[in-house]
């Protein structure tokens, strides 16, 4: 129940509209509702007036009055955290110097408040802030200790949470069940692939860096997402760092945030868990992992970073999923992301999650539904008569079919008597078949032959095979111990090097030649080395060369004069 504080005490607000709470990643909350200016409770509306529901206590911060409605926006009542004089500079105050999270929070908490679960961080940090209140120090701790908070203003509690300790509960959002809409936003305005990092300035004028522990490099780089030919290079300097190991660790963390675009997805969900106990397993909260099935090709697996819950209209609930501060490993077109190491665990358990989801769904309907039978058919329905049913399993001699659109279909999934199986989405551990066909451009045949019109592959190992036509790589190519080039009589093989292919290694039946090609017009000469079974010929130009021959010995031409080394020396 929504209530407002008055001189008569707490009074209920009963005619509110668009009543929702927005839960942010850092634990803060915003409560909003509309009320008519003609409503009897409107006279109590004023800035800084307390409002509460069964979850928290808030203060009215914004009033937007219009002719027929007034929108009220409230924030958590955190006045207790602003009652003390702000700190001039926290790094100069003993209670903040190299302290654990628990020590800092206990030092700043107001009277009557309690801190829970702060022991999840056992290392020490110093919050460095100027003119900062206890409230600002509280949220600075989120940054330096990598935590978030659950704030309970009614109970006056701060619960510390580790947002990276996410558990995948197998919460699926699908168009057929509860997905209303999805929008995506992408941001790469601070994009960089290489960061040079400097710490404190030494007495000799140099800066602390991590070259000694990073292979001689003062920078870190990550070009995995962009695949750019040249680095996007920035410099980061922070003189608080005196230890190279700490500087390196935080430089990698900073690069991880900038070498990948930040993608966010806003999903409008019909929150069935709020209205139907059968779907309690679909209940979502902050930091939960959500599987959003966009279509048969696209699945978003991400962490919930914002939740907007409509208390009176759960079908309007919204969740925001984001890659920040994790990484997107696929391109935007695929719209698929994973959560670092957690994501790797998720990828390996997709089948298990699907099995658990199916088990929960079957169990939830175990004692519900109706069986309707005719002379030739059997129906399993969610409502009777069958004309009123939405969910339907229909069995007859033609097969078994599943519909979420009534008994007449369409049947999106069916197993028919002719041996065909049709489905919108299939999850399988092992899929065996004689051939796989996808449209006209992709096929896998019984003998393992795969044909496709176009393909993008990563980390591919080709054990053997033949490339027909040209092979082009935009990056380094690594070849094992031997490189074999085939040769036909009357033909030669050639390897060209350099950005413009200026240097060439040419091979024929009886000669290997390494030289500069004629297409480079900036050179005064085009030297080459020629090696045959009988001699080695080093040529600078027409007037300067030397030949070492097993038959003729050593001859040399310099400045146009021929010298026979066998006799002239």
Legacy VTK file of the C-alpha trace (Angstrom):
# vtk DataFile Version 3.0
C-alpha trace
ASCII
DATASET POLYDATA
POINTS 569 float
0.000 0.000 0.000
1.207 3.493 -0.881
1.020 5.969 2.022
1.910 9.612 2.658
2.884 11.205 5.976
0.575 13.957 7.264
-0.151 15.761 10.528
-2.734 13.049 11.161
-0.127 10.345 10.627
0.262 7.956 7.693
-2.669 8.043 5.262
-3.226 5.771 2.231
-3.100 6.974 -1.370
-5.609 4.829 -3.236
-6.255 6.499 -6.588
-2.723 6.606 -7.950
-1.939 5.814 -11.601
1.294 4.670 -13.330
2.673 3.631 -9.951
6.109 2.051 -10.252
9.489 1.696 -8.557
12.727 1.881 -10.551
15.566 -0.142 -9.014
19.043 1.033 -10.068
22.259 -1.003 -10.248
23.832 0.858 -7.296
20.873 0.126 -5.000
19.149 3.500 -5.220
15.440 3.576 -6.014
12.994 6.006 -7.570
9.272 5.785 -6.822
6.823 7.466 -9.220
3.063 7.802 -9.459
0.405 10.064 -10.948
-2.396 11.624 -8.925
-5.239 13.884 -9.974
-5.101 17.468 -8.611
-8.759 17.007 -7.676
-8.013 13.933 -5.548
-8.564 14.478 -1.811
-4.985 13.279 -1.083
-3.420 15.829 -3.404
-3.514 18.509 -0.663
-0.831 16.556 1.214
1.598 16.534 -1.719
4.661 18.725 -1.080
8.398 18.509 -1.651
10.341 16.603 1.038
7.149 14.978 2.351
7.732 11.318 3.332
6.033 8.570 1.311
6.243 4.847 1.981
5.092 1.472 0.725
5.632 -2.042 2.043
9.234 -1.934 0.806
10.849 1.432 1.622
10.444 5.001 2.814
10.922 7.834 0.309
10.895 11.636 0.089
9.029 13.587 -2.588
11.659 15.303 -4.740
9.835 16.395 -7.887
6.255 17.518 -8.582
5.098 17.945 -12.167
1.553 19.314 -12.109
-0.618 19.389 -15.216
-4.305 20.076 -15.761
-5.602 16.564 -15.215
-2.684 14.786 -13.548
0.327 15.415 -11.378
3.425 13.214 -11.589
5.200 12.669 -8.268
8.821 11.483 -8.192
10.376 10.267 -4.931
13.863 9.167 -3.848
14.939 6.974 -0.950
14.893 8.798 2.383
18.630 8.991 3.114
18.560 12.219 5.151
20.303 10.481 8.069
23.393 10.129 5.865
23.592 13.911 5.292
23.288 15.138 8.893
27.033 15.427 9.641
29.419 18.103 8.369
31.132 16.985 5.127
34.780 15.919 5.227
37.262 18.439 3.818
39.587 15.713 2.524
39.027 12.069 3.434
42.575 10.925 2.654
43.847 13.069 5.548
41.455 11.519 8.098
42.646 8.493 10.070
39.358 6.573 9.996
39.549 6.420 6.191
43.236 5.641 5.719
43.849 2.103 4.415
40.701 0.601 5.903
38.503 -2.365 5.066
35.006 -1.892 3.687
33.492 -2.920 7.009
35.637 -0.428 8.952
34.719 2.484 6.679
30.982 1.757 6.685
30.887 1.287 10.454
32.692 4.625 10.846
30.182 6.602 8.770
26.847 4.892 9.458
24.242 7.081 11.239
22.916 6.135 14.646
20.279 3.405 14.400
21.536 2.052 11.070
23.229 -1.320 10.610
25.607 -2.695 7.973
25.194 -6.282 6.752
27.521 -8.526 4.731
30.428 -6.037 4.509
32.852 -8.878 5.236
32.707 -10.054 1.606
35.657 -7.723 0.952
38.758 -8.328 3.057
41.228 -5.969 1.361
41.862 -2.348 2.340
41.434 0.922 0.472
41.504 4.675 1.102
38.577 6.698 -0.276
39.996 9.961 -1.617
37.314 12.660 -1.718
37.010 16.371 -1.002
34.004 18.083 0.604
32.221 14.740 0.828
29.276 13.767 3.017
28.812 10.359 4.638
26.361 9.572 1.837
28.977 10.338 -0.826
31.604 8.258 0.980
29.078 5.412 1.152
28.765 5.326 -2.622
32.493 5.896 -3.168
32.943 2.559 -1.404
30.978 0.919 -4.213
33.620 2.078 -6.666
36.772 1.214 -4.735
35.505 -2.123 -3.372
33.487 -3.207 -6.453
30.253 -3.783 -4.538
26.655 -2.596 -4.655
24.065 -2.064 -1.930
20.538 -3.087 -1.124
19.162 -0.130 0.810
16.365 -0.750 3.322
15.219 2.612 4.661
12.322 1.189 6.694
14.662 -1.148 8.593
17.615 1.287 8.362
19.932 -1.315 6.868
22.619 -1.328 4.180
23.165 -4.815 2.743
26.439 -5.170 0.813
26.214 -7.223 -2.382
28.761 -8.589 -4.828
27.186 -7.969 -8.253
29.602 -10.385 -9.921
28.391 -13.342 -7.856
25.462 -13.863 -10.162
23.523 -17.110 -10.290
21.759 -18.142 -13.463
18.286 -19.261 -12.379
17.228 -20.119 -15.913
14.872 -17.142 -16.264
13.708 -17.066 -19.883
11.862 -14.243 -21.640
10.281 -15.302 -24.919
7.842 -13.735 -27.414
5.450 -16.642 -26.902
5.370 -16.295 -23.117
6.240 -12.913 -21.639
8.280 -10.694 -24.000
6.419 -7.528 -25.001
9.188 -5.509 -26.699
12.959 -5.013 -26.762
15.149 -2.057 -27.752
18.943 -1.883 -27.968
21.373 1.007 -27.472
25.094 0.943 -28.266
27.837 3.339 -27.150
31.546 3.400 -28.062
32.318 7.103 -27.590
35.331 6.395 -25.320
36.597 3.520 -27.466
40.300 2.594 -27.245
42.361 -0.502 -27.994
45.647 0.492 -26.343
46.348 2.341 -23.088
49.721 3.615 -21.895
49.580 3.999 -18.112
51.737 6.104 -15.793
51.697 6.299 -12.013
53.499 8.550 -9.537
56.259 10.842 -10.795
59.696 9.866 -9.472
62.396 12.272 -8.290
64.307 11.822 -11.560
61.287 12.964 -13.562
60.237 9.507 -14.750
56.885 7.941 -13.919
56.010 4.629 -12.297
55.101 2.146 -15.035
54.780 -1.618 -15.442
57.235 -2.246 -18.289
59.409 -4.455 -16.058
56.534 -6.906 -15.496
54.845 -6.531 -18.890
57.468 -7.641 -21.390
59.049 -4.200 -21.636
55.786 -2.541 -22.688
54.361 0.464 -20.869
50.981 -0.195 -22.447
48.257 -2.836 -22.558
46.098 -3.523 -25.583
42.997 -5.433 -26.629
42.010 -5.434 -30.296
39.786 -8.512 -30.139
36.511 -6.719 -30.752
37.523 -4.017 -33.228
40.091 -5.882 -35.335
41.525 -2.525 -36.404
44.690 -2.291 -38.507
46.105 0.400 -36.201
45.721 0.920 -32.436
43.365 3.486 -30.946
45.876 4.753 -28.410
45.241 6.808 -25.269
47.315 7.740 -22.214
46.108 7.343 -18.646
48.031 8.940 -15.768
47.183 8.647 -12.081
49.882 9.632 -9.583
48.213 7.718 -6.760
49.815 4.533 -8.114
53.235 3.652 -6.719
53.171 -0.140 -7.243
53.568 -1.410 -10.848
51.427 -4.501 -10.220
48.444 -2.404 -9.105
48.891 -0.014 -12.026
48.951 -2.926 -14.499
45.859 -4.560 -12.985
43.811 -1.362 -13.128
45.060 -0.487 -16.617
43.741 -3.855 -17.818
40.445 -3.193 -16.064
40.168 0.259 -17.630
40.978 -1.129 -21.083
38.352 -3.835 -20.673
35.769 -1.087 -20.250
36.943 0.877 -23.297
37.945 -1.783 -25.854
34.374 -3.007 -26.212
31.164 -1.098 -26.924
28.672 -0.735 -24.122
25.406 -2.307 -25.222
22.187 -2.048 -23.264
18.851 -3.691 -23.908
15.553 -2.420 -22.517
13.008 -5.208 -22.370
9.312 -4.759 -21.610
8.051 -7.888 -19.867
4.638 -9.216 -18.969
5.737 -10.178 -15.459
3.785 -13.417 -15.059
5.545 -14.166 -11.757
3.667 -11.233 -10.184
0.222 -12.430 -11.272
0.359 -16.224 -11.517
2.000 -18.565 -8.997
2.612 -21.061 -11.781
5.307 -18.737 -13.112
7.048 -17.973 -9.816
10.252 -19.429 -11.269
10.326 -16.487 -13.725
10.661 -13.882 -10.957
13.527 -11.477 -11.691
15.599 -9.142 -9.545
18.645 -6.919 -9.915
21.844 -8.762 -10.940
19.884 -11.857 -12.061
20.780 -13.389 -15.417
18.017 -13.132 -18.003
17.786 -15.144 -21.228
15.886 -13.066 -23.775
14.925 -15.102 -26.835
14.430 -12.530 -29.595
13.911 -15.128 -32.333
15.283 -18.515 -33.334
18.622 -16.912 -34.238
19.191 -14.455 -31.390
19.452 -14.914 -27.641
20.609 -12.205 -25.252
22.181 -13.560 -22.056
22.842 -10.650 -19.728
22.656 -9.332 -16.209
19.707 -7.199 -15.059
21.131 -3.765 -14.203
17.848 -1.891 -13.846
14.336 -2.997 -13.013
11.180 -0.908 -13.358
8.296 -2.607 -11.576
4.725 -1.376 -12.012
2.912 -2.309 -8.811
-0.575 -2.235 -10.344
0.284 -3.274 -13.928
2.960 -6.009 -13.995
2.477 -6.459 -17.738
4.276 -3.087 -18.149
7.364 -4.082 -16.151
10.710 -3.270 -17.763
14.197 -4.628 -17.258
17.440 -3.197 -18.608
20.254 -5.563 -19.525
23.747 -4.271 -20.171
27.221 -5.439 -21.111
28.839 -2.849 -18.832
31.288 -3.406 -17.256
31.590 -6.811 -18.898
32.448 -7.470 -22.532
30.587 -8.065 -25.736
32.358 -10.801 -27.667
30.104 -10.861 -30.706
29.304 -8.143 -33.198
26.276 -5.903 -32.815
24.390 -7.763 -35.553
24.353 -10.920 -33.437
23.286 -9.071 -30.265
24.739 -11.858 -28.160
26.831 -11.135 -25.073
28.391 -13.101 -22.269
29.448 -12.168 -18.757
33.188 -12.818 -18.657
33.974 -16.035 -16.806
30.371 -16.315 -15.654
29.314 -16.224 -19.260
31.625 -19.111 -20.080
29.834 -21.153 -17.419
26.506 -20.148 -18.900
27.472 -21.211 -22.400
28.363 -24.675 -21.196
25.053 -25.193 -19.409
22.481 -24.067 -21.977
21.080 -27.606 -22.312
20.893 -28.038 -18.537
19.083 -24.707 -18.172
16.600 -25.674 -20.883
15.978 -29.002 -19.143
15.404 -27.280 -15.801
13.091 -24.774 -17.461
11.066 -27.575 -19.054
10.894 -29.468 -15.747
9.602 -26.424 -13.879
7.063 -25.693 -16.576
5.746 -29.273 -16.630
5.588 -29.439 -12.820
3.793 -26.090 -12.634
0.970 -27.433 -14.813
0.847 -30.911 -13.262
-2.454 -30.379 -11.446
-3.974 -27.884 -13.854
-5.644 -28.158 -17.238
-8.427 -30.291 -18.694
-8.657 -33.334 -20.959
-11.271 -33.175 -23.705
-11.782 -36.251 -25.878
-13.772 -36.897 -29.046
-14.102 -40.096 -31.049
-10.931 -39.295 -33.007
-8.968 -36.727 -30.973
-7.605 -35.925 -27.524
-7.136 -32.317 -26.358
-5.274 -31.080 -23.261
-6.514 -27.537 -22.605
-6.052 -24.722 -20.096
-9.775 -23.891 -20.190
-13.132 -25.393 -21.149
-14.921 -25.365 -23.477
-12.122 -25.781 -25.965
-13.188 -22.611 -27.789
-12.091 -20.621 -24.697
-8.690 -22.283 -24.431
-5.436 -20.487 -25.221
-2.928 -23.279 -24.550
-3.661 -26.547 -26.317
-2.007 -29.920 -26.924
-3.869 -31.755 -29.688
-3.391 -35.434 -30.596
-4.929 -37.365 -33.462
-3.858 -39.724 -36.216
-2.065 -36.848 -37.933
0.311 -36.404 -34.979
0.741 -34.331 -31.831
0.721 -30.537 -31.994
1.195 -27.608 -29.595
-0.522 -24.223 -29.756
-0.492 -21.056 -27.665
-3.189 -19.507 -29.826
-6.231 -21.687 -29.203
-7.389 -25.117 -30.318
-7.533 -24.182 -34.013
-3.893 -23.108 -34.055
-1.670 -22.163 -35.673
0.400 -25.033 -34.296
3.950 -23.703 -34.122
5.346 -27.023 -32.893
4.187 -30.408 -34.179
5.329 -34.010 -34.631
3.350 -35.384 -37.541
2.580 -38.916 -38.702
4.827 -38.564 -41.773
7.875 -38.358 -39.473
8.409 -34.607 -39.613
9.090 -32.506 -36.526
8.432 -28.762 -36.674
9.478 -26.360 -33.911
10.246 -22.687 -33.339
13.228 -23.350 -31.074
15.176 -26.524 -30.299
17.823 -27.052 -27.613
19.731 -30.334 -27.842
22.818 -31.974 -26.400
23.541 -34.167 -29.434
21.807 -33.681 -32.774
22.296 -36.572 -35.235
21.138 -36.626 -38.826
22.014 -37.529 -42.396
22.069 -33.955 -43.586
21.479 -30.442 -42.283
20.070 -27.863 -44.666
19.575 -24.160 -43.899
18.063 -22.315 -46.831
19.978 -22.635 -50.103
23.371 -21.488 -48.836
24.361 -23.888 -46.039
24.470 -27.672 -45.845
26.229 -30.426 -43.909
26.108 -33.822 -45.607
26.303 -37.350 -44.206
30.036 -37.653 -44.985
30.781 -34.463 -43.033
31.113 -32.212 -46.070
30.028 -28.678 -45.242
29.167 -26.101 -47.873
28.299 -22.489 -47.204
28.081 -19.350 -49.300
29.737 -17.133 -46.701
31.170 -17.770 -43.243
32.770 -15.930 -40.350
34.760 -18.217 -38.033
37.000 -17.755 -35.000
39.666 -20.035 -33.534
39.323 -22.541 -36.373
41.746 -25.455 -36.736
42.003 -26.845 -40.284
43.795 -30.203 -40.130
44.025 -30.666 -43.895
42.431 -29.449 -47.071
42.779 -27.327 -50.168
42.162 -23.637 -50.735
40.937 -22.955 -54.254
41.544 -19.382 -55.334
43.154 -16.584 -53.350
43.720 -16.678 -49.583
43.897 -13.258 -47.918
44.654 -12.411 -44.286
44.571 -8.922 -42.793
46.760 -9.925 -39.860
49.700 -12.211 -39.107
49.749 -15.710 -40.527
51.561 -18.420 -38.567
52.739 -21.515 -40.431
54.300 -24.571 -38.762
57.739 -25.932 -39.587
57.526 -26.129 -43.377
55.912 -24.161 -46.188
55.500 -26.180 -49.395
54.788 -24.416 -52.693
53.847 -26.643 -55.620
55.699 -26.243 -58.936
54.812 -26.935 -62.520
57.324 -27.105 -65.368
57.703 -23.709 -67.006
56.055 -21.968 -64.051
57.485 -20.240 -60.996
56.209 -19.655 -57.444
56.460 -16.323 -55.695
56.119 -14.944 -52.148
55.803 -11.158 -51.901
56.504 -9.191 -48.729
55.965 -5.640 -47.541
52.949 -3.349 -47.527
53.016 -2.948 -51.328
54.522 -6.325 -52.152
57.866 -4.654 -52.983
60.049 -7.561 -51.889
59.655 -10.943 -53.561
60.988 -14.467 -53.124
60.705 -16.216 -56.501
61.273 -19.943 -56.966
61.554 -22.046 -60.125
63.019 -25.426 -61.052
66.634 -24.426 -60.593
66.666 -20.996 -58.957
65.678 -19.083 -55.838
65.694 -15.315 -56.203
65.167 -12.706 -53.466
64.828 -9.154 -54.708
63.053 -5.829 -55.015
60.294 -5.756 -57.629
60.150 -3.145 -60.361
56.853 -1.712 -59.079
58.678 0.335 -56.447
59.532 3.574 -58.270
61.262 5.224 -55.298
64.427 3.110 -55.354
67.611 4.063 -57.227
68.499 0.385 -57.576
66.668 -2.918 -57.256
69.123 -5.380 -55.710
68.515 -9.116 -55.679
70.161 -12.368 -54.624
69.985 -15.391 -56.922
70.831 -18.908 -55.748
71.156 -21.949 -58.013
72.785 -25.322 -57.498
76.012 -23.985 -59.063
76.365 -20.376 -57.930
75.241 -17.465 -55.768
74.754 -14.102 -57.481
74.501 -10.841 -55.469
73.380 -7.920 -57.647
73.081 -4.233 -56.691
72.690 -2.925 -60.231
74.115 -3.512 -63.697
77.564 -2.126 -62.780
77.913 -3.628 -59.291
77.560 -7.327 -58.538
79.438 -10.390 -57.290
79.134 -14.043 -58.324
80.350 -17.075 -56.368
80.428 -20.090 -58.678
81.405 -23.696 -58.097
82.755 -23.742 -61.665
84.102 -20.227 -62.360
85.099 -19.314 -58.843
84.524 -15.739 -57.626
84.007 -12.824 -60.005
83.032 -9.272 -59.181
81.995 -6.156 -61.086
82.319 -2.788 -59.399
81.801 0.625 -60.984
81.662 -1.116 -64.345
85.059 -2.869 -63.994
85.125 -6.682 -63.975
87.473 -8.307 -61.462
88.254 -12.015 -61.579
88.962 -12.876 -57.945
90.655 -16.137 -58.965
93.558 -14.263 -60.647
93.380 -10.606 -59.674
93.935 -11.066 -55.929
LINES 1 570
569 0 1 2 3 4 5 6 7 8 9 10 11 12 13 14 15 16 17 18 19 20 21 22 23 24 25 26 27 28 29 30 31 32 33 34 35 36 37 38 39 40 41 42 43 44 45 46 47 48 49 50 51 52 53 54 55 56 57 58 59 60 61 62 63 64 65 66 67 68 69 70 71 72 73 74 75 76 77 78 79 80 81 82 83 84 85 86 87 88 89 90 91 92 93 94 95 96 97 98 99 100 101 102 103 104 105 106 107 108 109 110 111 112 113 114 115 116 117 118 119 120 121 122 123 124 125 126 127 128 129 130 131 132 133 134 135 136 137 138 139 140 141 142 143 144 145 146 147 148 149 150 151 152 153 154 155 156 157 158 159 160 161 162 163 164 165 166 167 168 169 170 171 172 173 174 175 176 177 178 179 180 181 182 183 184 185 186 187 188 189 190 191 192 193 194 195 196 197 198 199 200 201 202 203 204 205 206 207 208 209 210 211 212 213 214 215 216 217 218 219 220 221 222 223 224 225 226 227 228 229 230 231 232 233 234 235 236 237 238 239 240 241 242 243 244 245 246 247 248 249 250 251 252 253 254 255 256 257 258 259 260 261 262 263 264 265 266 267 268 269 270 271 272 273 274 275 276 277 278 279 280 281 282 283 284 285 286 287 288 289 290 291 292 293 294 295 296 297 298 299 300 301 302 303 304 305 306 307 308 309 310 311 312 313 314 315 316 317 318 319 320 321 322 323 324 325 326 327 328 329 330 331 332 333 334 335 336 337 338 339 340 341 342 343 344 345 346 347 348 349 350 351 352 353 354 355 356 357 358 359 360 361 362 363 364 365 366 367 368 369 370 371 372 373 374 375 376 377 378 379 380 381 382 383 384 385 386 387 388 389 390 391 392 393 394 395 396 397 398 399 400 401 402 403 404 405 406 407 408 409 410 411 412 413 414 415 416 417 418 419 420 421 422 423 424 425 426 427 428 429 430 431 432 433 434 435 436 437 438 439 440 441 442 443 444 445 446 447 448 449 450 451 452 453 454 455 456 457 458 459 460 461 462 463 464 465 466 467 468 469 470 471 472 473 474 475 476 477 478 479 480 481 482 483 484 485 486 487 488 489 490 491 492 493 494 495 496 497 498 499 500 501 502 503 504 505 506 507 508 509 510 511 512 513 514 515 516 517 518 519 520 521 522 523 524 525 526 527 528 529 530 531 532 533 534 535 536 537 538 539 540 541 542 543 544 545 546 547 548 549 550 551 552 553 554 555 556 557 558 559 560 561 562 563 564 565 566 567 568
